Amino acid sequence: MEIFDYSRVESAAQAIAAGAKSRTAQQGANVRFIAGGTTLFDLMKLNVEHPETVVDINHLPLDKVERTPNGGFQIGALVRNSDLAHHPEIVKHYPVLSQALLSGASAQLRNRATTGGNLLQRTRCVYFRDTHMPCNKREPGSGCSAIEGFNRNLAILGTSEQCIATNPSDMNVALMALDAVVHIQGVKGARTVPIASFFLLPGKTPHIENVLQPGDLVTHVSLPALPEGARSVYLKLRDRASYEFALSSAAVVAHVQGGKFESIGIALGGVGTMPWRAKAAEAMLKGTTVDPAKFRAAAEAVLKEARPQSENGFKIELATRCLTQTLKLATRTAS
C-alpha cells in the first residue's frame, strides 16, 4: 500500500471541494471518499486503487431512511447495509431490497458497508484485482485477460471486446427493478440520475463505470412509492449459500390487478456488466394475464442478447431458470 493523506470533512460542501481536486473521475483518481471502506481499503492493499488523499465522509448527516412527500423513501448514502436491510419500512414496502442486501457479503461486512459504497462497488473479476495481469478496467489499453482466461463468473450481457467484468452488487439489482433515483451533489450543484442511466456499459472505456465526475458526492437514493398490493422478490443463485457473489440473480417488482400485470420491473444480477434491466421480459408481460407458462419465454427473450465466453455459457440457462422462478415467487399469491 502506498502512503496517502487522510482528511475528515464535516459538510457536503467540504467533501465536494476535496473531491474536485481529483484529476480523474474514475480509475486512478487521486482523491477518494471513504465511508465503510469495505471495498476501497481492500483495493488499496492490492495496489489496484492508489489515491493520494482519502476523504472520510462518515460525519456527514446522510445516515437516515426517511419517507418522502410522494410516499416513497429516501435512503442516505451513509445508511449501513444492515440497518437498511432490517429497517421495518423497507422490509414492509420493499422486501426485494431487504432480501438483496441480506444475501450479500457477511453480517460483519453489512454492518460497515454503506448504501453509497454498495452503489459504487467495483467488480470482483480476478484479473482486475491482480495487478500482474492486463486489465482494461484497471489500466486502459492493457487488454482483457478474462476473455481468454478464467471467465466462469463473468458477464454475458453488456460485454465488449474490452471488458466482460460483472457488477457484483446485489443491492444494485434490486434498486434497478425498483426504478430508484440517485441524488448527487457536485461542483455544479445538485442533480438526480435515474439508476438506469447511472451505470455505463464498458464499451471502449471500461474504466468509466458511472456518470460521476470529480467532486460528485452521492448524497442519497430515493425509491418511488409502490402501488398498493405490489409484491417484490429477490432470488440469488451462487456456488455456496453465504458470503458468495451471484452466478445469477433476479429482482422482480410486480403489481398484479384483476389477474393482469399492471406494472412490472425486472432486473438481473451476476450476468451483466451493470445491473441488467430486463426490458424485453417487462415488455412481454406488462398488461398480460399472469400465466406461469409465459414466464420462461419472457426470461429467454432477455437472454437472447447474451454473449457467453469459453466458461460461462451455462449462465444462459441458469439466468433463465432464475428469472422464471422469481416471477413465480412474485406472483404466487397475486390475483
ROFIVO-615725 format. One record per residue (C-alpha): residue in three letters; x negated, y, z. Coordinates in steps of 0.5 Angstrom, whole numbers, plus 500, padded with zeros to 3 digits. Example, Ala and Ser with C-alpha at 12.3 -4.5 7.8 and 13.67 -1.06 7.14 Angstrom:
! ROFIVO-615725
ALA475491516SER473498514
***
This chain:
! ROFIVO-615725
MET500500500GLU497507498ILE497513503PHE503517503ASP506523506TYR512523511SER517528512ARG524529515VAL530533513GLU536536517SER540538511ALA542536504ALA539543501GLN532541504ALA533534501ILE534537494ALA529541495ALA524536497GLY526531491ALA526536486LYS518536487SER518529484ARG515529477THR520524474ALA527522476GLN525514475GLN519509475GLY513512479ALA517518482ASN512521487VAL518523492ARG523518494PHE528519499ILE529513505ALA535511509GLY535504511GLY528502507THR530495506THR528496498LEU523501498PHE518499503ASP518492500LEU517495493MET511500496LYS508494500LEU508490493ASN505497489VAL511497485GLU513504488HIS508508490PRO511515492GLU506521494THR512523499VAL517519503VAL523524505ASP527521511ILE535523510ASN537519516HIS539525520LEU544528514PRO551527516LEU553522511ASP555516515LYS562517515VAL568513512GLU574518511ARG581518508THR581523502PRO588527501ASN590523495GLY590517499GLY583514497PHE577513502GLN570517502ILE564513504GLY558517506ALA551515503LEU548513509VAL554508512ARG551502513ASN553496509SER555492516ASP559498518LEU563499511ALA564491511HIS567491517HIS571498517PRO578496518GLU581501513ILE576498508VAL578490510LYS585492509HIS585496503TYR579494499PRO578487501VAL574486495LEU569491497SER568488504GLN567481501ALA562483496LEU558486502LEU558480507SER556476501GLY550480500ALA543479504SER543477511ALA546480517GLN540484519LEU539487513ARG546489512ASN545493519ARG540497516ALA542498508THR546504506THR551505501GLY547510497GLY541505498ASN545499495LEU548503489LEU540504487GLN538497489ARG533495484THR532488480ARG529482483CYS526480477VAL520476479TYR516480473PHE518487476ARG515485483ASP509482480THR504488478HIS499483475MET505481470PRO507486464CYS514489465ASN517495461LYS521497467ARG515498472GLU510500466PRO514503460GLY511500454SER507494457GLY512489455CYS517484458SER514478461ALA521475462ILE523474455GLU518468454GLY517467461PHE522465467ASN529468466ARG534463469ASN536468474LEU536474469ALA541477465ILE545475459LEU550481458GLY547488456THR540486455SER535489450GLU528487447GLN525491452CYS528488458ILE533483461ALA533484468THR539484472ASN542489477PRO542485484SER547488488ASP554485490MET557492492ASN556495485VAL560490482ALA566491487LEU565498486MET566498478ALA572494479LEU575499484ASP573505479ALA569508484VAL566515483VAL559517485HIS558524488ILE552527487GLN548534489GLY543537486VAL539543484LYS544545479GLY550544484ALA555538486ARG558533480THR561527480VAL560521476PRO565515475ILE561509476ALA562506469SER558512467PHE553512473PHE548506471LEU545506464LEU543500459PRO536498459GLY535499451LYS529502449THR528506456PRO529500462HIS525504467ILE531509467GLU536506471ASN542511472VAL543518471LEU540521477GLN535527476PRO529530480GLY532533487ASP539529486LEU542526492VAL548521492THR552524498HIS558519498VAL562514494SER570515493LEU575510492PRO582511489ALA588509492LEU590503490PRO598501488GLU602498494GLY601491493ALA595491489ARG590485491SER583484490VAL578479491TYR570478490LEU567471489LYS560469488LEU556463486ARG549462488ASP544457489ARG545457496ALA550459501SER546465504TYR541470503GLU541469496PHE543473489ALA548471485LEU547467479SER554469477SER560473481ALA566477479ALA570482482VAL578483481VAL583488483ALA590487480HIS596490481VAL602485479GLN609487479GLY615483476GLY610478474LYS606482470PHE599485471GLU601493472SER594494472ILE587490473GLY580492474ILE575486473ALA567486474LEU562481473GLY555481477GLY549476476VAL550476469GLY549484467THR543489466MET548493470PRO554491474TRP559489468ARG566492467ALA570486463LYS573491459ALA575485454ALA579481459GLU582487462ALA585489455MET588482454LEU591481461LYS594488462GLY601488461THR602481460THR605476464VAL601473470ASP599466467PRO593462469ALA593458463LYS591465460PHE585466465ARG580462461ALA581465455ALA580472458ALA574470461GLU571467455ALA572474451VAL568477456LEU562472455LYS562473447GLU557478448ALA552474452ARG545473449PRO542468453GLN535467454SER531460454GLU533458461ASN540462463GLY545459457PHE548456463LYS551462466ILE556463460GLU560457462LEU558459470ALA561466469THR567464465ARG569459471CYS567464476LEU572469473THR577464471GLN577462479THR577469481LEU583471477LYS587465480LEU585467487ALA587475486THR594473483ARG595466487THR601470492ALA603475487SER610476484
***
